[in-house]
Amino acid sequence: MKKAFPLVLRNLLVVTVLAIVLGIVVLFSISFFQVNAVRFEILPIVAFARGWEKLWVWIYLSADAGYLLILGLLFLELSLFLARTIVTLSVKALSAVKGSDPDRIVAIVRKISLSTPIKKLGVNTPTKSIIAYVAVMLLVLGGGWVAKQVLDGNDSLVYRSIIVKNLESDELKVDLAIDIEADETFAIDIGAGVGNVHIYSVSDTTEVTAYFLYDTDAERESLVWSVDAATNVISVRFSETADGYVKYVDPLPGSVELYLPETLSIGAITVQLSHYGNLTIEYLSFASLVAGVASGTISLTAADRTIGDVVLTSYGGEVAVKVDACASLNVTLTGGADASLTARTVEGQVMISAIGGGHDVIAYSTTAASVILSADGVNAELREVYAPEIHLEVVSARVLFVNGDSAYAYGVVTVSQFDSTVTLRGVPDDQNG
């Protein structure tokens, strides 16, 4: 036993380290494939292609899925290698204590590998293994690359819908150096029936640059845009009569990309995408934002800066907010829209309204003057959300409100619920209703 002690101790330390590594690999693999599972789910869109396009779209999507499958097998083999090593070291340590021979068990454990069935197929030497690996990678990556070139060269609508690539573009540039020097504040007003909008701030420039990306002449003819230095308004209107969008069938929606000087003062931003669209705002400071978007995603990101009042409405889409500081946050969800919110420090109120059922809401890492959740048919999680006043008013809902700092100085926590499950942890519970 004394002679076996160093071996047991060494194996125990190595097993502990390998177990941690295995846990990290498994966690990373699961997260990676959850994010990329759409590569398999998207295969049915081949049906939207026409003629020869079907073949090349299928090859392109299959190559993408095949590459993901190969990565999955590599992750699995790495996990099996770590697991085999852990079991082998454990068996050897246990055998040293018992004085038995571990070789038989070790031999069985080493056969638990993806290489075992592959060897039975005749790929049983290093040379054959390398040839088989290169052949598979060439088939997958090479086939996908050829299909991509063919689809790209022929402006395939299905392919362009996947990568979101419009056929045509137009540009508008206006230098606002004088207005920036005078500390003028500009408003932004954007509206479309169907379209995508991206707004960013850019350092080391005094120019407002706007790009309009489109597919058809009708979309371009609908565009009315201007940067008016007299009224201090940046205005964009396009596709206002469009009343819907069918992906892979209709031409891609028009898209506006607006790049603003970081030193330009922005006041009120108003964006309305009435029937379909996506709104992305990043790296921008502003006094207020009022946005309503149907079907698509509202994505607001503002790190290391303070923004003003934020009012977002999603009709059957998604809202993703990740900001460090804002004056207030008001989110309204209808038509089964979902939301993921991190607002860090909110000077005023956080108000979440979910109407009509079918909503998933996640809010975390937020401190505000007050938090109000008013919803029906919602599945909500609020984690590390702090405020002196908290009001939960829910119907037919499931709400989990979990905070780690139970010593936080709560003022009023009110729960009004009907036919709902409300769980509070680390939060005072004042049940009304």
N, C-alpha and C positions, 0 to 999 in steps of 0.2 A: 504493500500500500504506500509506504514512504517513497519507494522508487517511482511509483506511478504519479505521485503528487505533482511534480513539475509539469508532466505531460497534461494532466487533467487541468491544471491552472492555465497553462498556455492555450490549450484548446478552448477552454471556457472564455478566455478573453477574445480569441479570434472569432469564436461563434457569436459572441455578443456584438462585435463590430460588424460581422457579416449580416447578422439579423437586422441591424439598423439600416445597413445599405440595402438589403432586400426590401425592407419596408418602404424606403425612399423610392426604389425602382418601381415597386408595385403601385405606389401612390401616384407617381409621375405617369406611369403607363395608363392607369385608369383615367386620369385627368386628360391626358393627351388624346386618348381615343374617344372620350366623351365629346371633346371639342371638335374632333375631326370625323365623327360618325356621319356627318352630313354627306361625306364623300360616297357612302354606300346608299344613303337615302335618296340622293339626287339622280341615281341611275334611270328611274322611270321617265325622266324628261326627254329621253331619246324619242319618245312617241311624238314630241312636238316638232321634231326635225322632218325634213322632206327629202325624198329621193336619196341620192348619194350621201347627203348630209347625215342621214341616220347612221351609216356605217362609221363615218369619221367621228361623230359625237360619241358613239358607243365605244370606239377605241380610246378616245381621249378620256372619257369618264372611267372606263375599265382600267386604263393604265394608272390613273390617279388612285383608284381603289386598290389596285394591285400593289402599288408602291406602299400604301398604308398597311396592307396585309403583310408585306415583307417586313416592314418595321415591327409589326405586331409579333411576328414569329421570332425576330431577333430579340425583342424585349422578353418574350416568353422563354427563349433559350437562356438568356442571361439570368432570368429569375430561377430557372431550373438549375443552372450551374451553381448559383449561390445557395439554393436549397440543398443540392447534392453535397456541396462542400460542408454545409452546416451539419447535415445528417452524418456524413462520413467522419467528421471530427468528433461528433458526439458519440458515435458508435465506437471509435477507437479509444476515446477516453473511458467509456463504460467498460470496454473489454479489458483495458489495462487494470482497472479496479478489480474486475472479476477474474482476471487471468485467463480469459478465453480468446479464441482466434476470431478477429473481426473480418477476415478476408471474404468469407462467403456473403455476408450481408453487404459489405462494401461493393462487391462485384454486382449484386442485384441493384443497388442504388445507382451505380454508374450507368446502368442501362436505361435509366429514366431520363431520356434525352430525345430531342427531335432528330438527332443523327441516327438513332436506332432504326426507325422505319425507312429513312433515306438510304442507309447502307443496304437494306434488304432489296432496294430497287436497283442496286448495282453501283451506286455512287459510294464506293468504299475505299477510295484512296485520296490522298491530298490533291493529286493532280485532277482527278475526276471531279472532286468537290469544287475546286477553283473554276474548272471549265463550266460546270453546271451553274454555279453562282453568276459567272459573267454572262452566260447565255440567258438566264432568267432576267437579269438586270437590263441587258440590251433589249430583250423582248418588251419588258415593261416600260422602261424609260425611253427607249428608241421609238417604240410604237406611239407612245404618248406625245413625243416631240414631233414626229412626222404629222400626226393628226392635228396637233396644235397649229403647225405651219399651214396645213391645208385649210383648216377652218378660219384661221386669221386672214389668209390670203384671199378667201372668198367671202369675207364679211358675213360669216354665218350668224344669223340672229340668235340662235340658241347659245352658241359659244359666247357671243358678245353679251348676252344676258347674264351668263355665269360670271364673267369677269368685269361686267359693267363698263363697256367700252362703246361710246357713241361714235358715229361716223364722221361728223363735222364739228367745227368749233369756230367761235368768234371771240373777239377780245375787245375790252374797253379799258383804257388807262387814263387816269386824271391825276395830275400832280397837285397835292394840297399843302405844299410847303408853307405858303402864306397863311393858310387857315390854322395849320399846326402851330406856327409861330405865334399867332394871335390867340391860341388856346380856344379855338372854336369847338363847339360840341355838335356832332353830327348824329342824326337819327337814321335808322335803317328800316325800310319798309319793303317787304318781299311777299308776293302772292302768286299762287298758281293753283290750277285745278289738279294737275298731275305734274310732279317734278321733284327733283332732288336739290337740296341747298346745302352748301358747305361754306362756313364763314370762319376765317382764321385771322390772326394778327401776325405780322411779319416785322422783324427788326431791321434796322439800317435801310429804311426806305421812307419816302414821303409820298409815294404814289399809291393810289387805290387802283388795284388791278382786278378786273372781273373777267371771267371766262364763261361763255355759254356753250355747252356741249349738247349736240342734238342729232337727230336722225333724219328728220324730214324738213322740207321747205316750209311746211305749215307751222312747224314748231318755231322756226326762225322768224317767220312773218308775225308770229304772235308776241315776239319779244319787244318789250318797251323798257329800256333801262337808262338811268341817268345818275350822274353825280353832280348835284346842284349846289354850287358853292354860295349861291345867293340865299337859298332857303335852308342850307345845311341838311339836306336830305339825300340819302342814297336810296334810290327806288328801283325795283325790278319787278316786272310783271311778265308772265309768259304762260301759255297753254291754259288760260283761264276758263275756256269753254270745255276743256276735257273733263269728262265725268267718270273716268275709270281706267284701269290698266290691268291687262292680263299678261303676266310674265310668260316669256317664250313665244307669245303670239303677237302682241302689239309691239311696234317699234319702241326702243328704249325711251323712257321719259327724258325730257330735257333736264339739264343739270346746270346749276349756277355755282361757280366757285368764286368766292369773294375774298380777296386778300387785302387786309387793311394795315396801314402803318401802326406799329405798336404805340407810337407817340400820339396818335389821333384819338381825341376824346370822343367816346361813343355814349350817347344818351339812351334813348328808347329804341329797342329792337322789336319789330313786329313781323312775324312770319306766319302765313296761313297757307297750308297745303290741303285743299279742301277734300279731295277724293282719293289721292294716293301720293305718298312721298316719303322722303327721309330728310331729316335735318341734323346736321353735325356742326357744332360750334366748339372750337378749341382755342386755347391760348389767348383769350379775349377778355378785356375788362369792359364793363358797361353798367349803365345806371339801372336799366330794367329790360326784361325780356318777356314778351307775351307771344307764345307759339301754340298753334293748333295744327296737328298733323294726323291725317287719316291713314290707317293700315300699316305704315312703315315705322321707322325708329326715330325717336328724338334722342340724340346723344349730346350731352353737355359736359364738357371737361374744362376745369379751370384750376390749375395747380399754381400755388405760390402767388395768388392774387385774390383780391376781394371784388366780388361782383354785387350787383344790386338785387332788386326784387325779381324773382323768377316765377312766372306763371305758365305752366305747361298743361296742355290738354291733348290726350291721345285717344283717337277713335279707332279701337280695334288693333292697335299696334303695340309698341314697347317704348318705355322711357328709361334711359340710363343716365343718371346724374352722378358725377364724381367731382366735387368742388371742395376747396379748402375753406372758403368763407363766403357768405352771401347775406343780404339783408333779410330776405324771407324766401320761403319756398312753398309754392302751392301747385299741387299735381292733381289733375282730374283724369280719371280713367273711365272710359265707356266702351261698350262693345267687346268686353273680354280682354281689354288691354292689360299689360303687365308693367311692373316698374321695379327697378333696382336703384336705390338711392343712398348716396353717402355725401353728406353736406358739411361734415366736420363742425364748423362754428356758424350758427345761424343767429343773427342779431334779434330777429323777430320770431315769427310763427312758422312752423312746418305744418302744412295742411294737406292731408291726403284724402281724396274723395274717390271712391270706386263704386260705380253705379251699374247695376244690371247683371252682376254675377260673372263668374268665370275668370276672376282676376288672381294673379300671383303677385304679391308685393313683398319685397325685401328692403328693409331700411336698416342701416348700421353705421356705427361710428359718427354719431351726430349729437350735438348739444345745441339746444334752442331755448328761446324764452317760453314757448309752449309748443306742444305736439298734439295734433288732433287727427284721429283716424275715423272717418265716417264712411262706412262701406256696407254693402250687402253682397253676399255670395263671394267673399274674398278669402283667400288663403294667405295670411300675412305673418311675417316674421320681423320683429323689431328687436335688434340686438345692440346693446351699448348705445341706446338712444336716451338722452337725459334732458329733462326740462322741469322747471318748478311746477308747471301745470301740464298734466297729461289727461286727455279725454279720448276714450275709446267708445264709439257708438256704432255697433255692428249688428247685422241681422244675417242669420244663416251663414255664419262665418267661422273660420278657425283662426285664432290669433295667438301667437306665442310672443310674449314680451319678456325678454331676458336681459338683465343688466348685472354686471359684476360688482359694481360699487353700491352695495345696499345702504351705505352711510350717506349717500348723496342727499342733499337738503331738498327733498321733494316738498312741494306745497300742497297741491291737490292732485290726486289721481282718481279719476272717475271712470267707471266702466258701466256702460249701458248696453245690454245685449239681449237679443231674443233668438232662441233656437240656435245658439252659438256655443263654441268651446273656446274659452279665454283662459290662457295660462299665464300667470305673472310670476316671475322669479327675480328677486332682488329689487322688487318694486312694491310700495305699499298698495294694499288692495282695498278700495272703497267701492263695493259692489252696489250699484243702483240699478235695479231691474233684474 
